[in-house]
């Protein structure tokens, strides 16, 4: 009487939902990858790096550090 051979009683739709969930999880959920830098640099870290590279003078570094400390 009823032909359910192509639909499997709704399981076809459920499998699509499950696959979309897993694909979304794989691509959109951030994961920690070993040996990859995952920590974001703080403004103070950036300031220290620029000072170490010689991009800033000692006075500029100290003034910028005071400003950052005042904001925290």
C-alpha positions as CSV (number, residue, x, y, z in Angstrom):
1,X,0.0,0.0,0.0
2,X,2.6,2.5,1.0
3,X,6.0,2.7,-0.6
4,X,8.7,3.7,1.9
5,X,11.6,2.2,0.1
6,X,13.2,5.6,-0.6
7,X,12.5,7.3,2.7
8,X,13.3,4.7,5.3
9,X,10.7,6.2,7.6
10,X,12.3,9.6,7.9
11,X,15.8,8.3,8.6
12,X,17.2,10.0,5.5
13,X,16.5,13.4,7.0
14,X,17.9,12.5,10.3
15,X,21.2,11.4,8.7
16,X,21.5,14.7,6.8
17,X,21.0,16.6,10.1
18,X,23.6,14.4,11.8
19,X,26.1,14.9,9.0
20,X,25.5,18.7,8.9
21,X,26.0,18.8,12.7
22,X,29.4,17.0,12.5
23,X,30.6,19.1,9.6
24,X,29.6,22.3,11.4
25,X,31.4,21.1,14.5
26,X,34.5,20.3,12.6
27,X,34.7,23.6,10.8
28,X,33.3,26.1,13.3
29,X,34.3,24.9,16.7
30,X,37.8,26.1,17.5
31,X,40.2,23.4,18.6
32,X,43.7,23.6,20.0
33,X,46.1,22.3,17.4
34,X,49.4,21.1,18.9
35,X,52.4,23.3,18.2
36,X,50.2,26.1,16.9
37,X,50.3,29.5,18.7
38,X,46.8,29.8,20.1
39,X,47.4,32.6,22.7
40,X,46.6,36.1,21.5
41,X,49.2,38.7,22.4
42,X,48.2,41.2,24.9
43,X,48.9,44.9,24.2
44,X,51.8,44.8,26.7
45,X,53.3,41.8,24.9
46,X,53.2,43.7,21.6
47,X,54.7,46.7,23.2
48,X,57.6,44.7,24.7
49,X,58.2,43.0,21.4
50,X,58.3,46.3,19.5
51,X,60.8,47.6,22.1
52,X,62.9,44.6,21.8
53,X,63.0,45.0,18.0
54,X,64.1,48.6,18.4
55,X,61.0,50.1,17.0
56,X,60.4,52.1,20.1
57,X,62.8,54.2,22.2
58,X,63.0,53.7,26.0
59,X,60.9,56.9,26.6
60,X,58.2,55.8,24.1
61,X,58.1,52.4,25.8
62,X,57.8,53.8,29.3
63,X,55.1,56.3,28.2
64,X,53.1,53.7,26.4
65,X,53.4,51.3,29.3
66,X,52.1,53.9,31.7
67,X,49.1,54.5,29.4
68,X,48.4,50.7,29.3
69,X,48.7,50.4,33.1
70,X,46.4,53.3,33.6
71,X,43.7,51.6,31.4
72,X,43.8,48.4,33.5
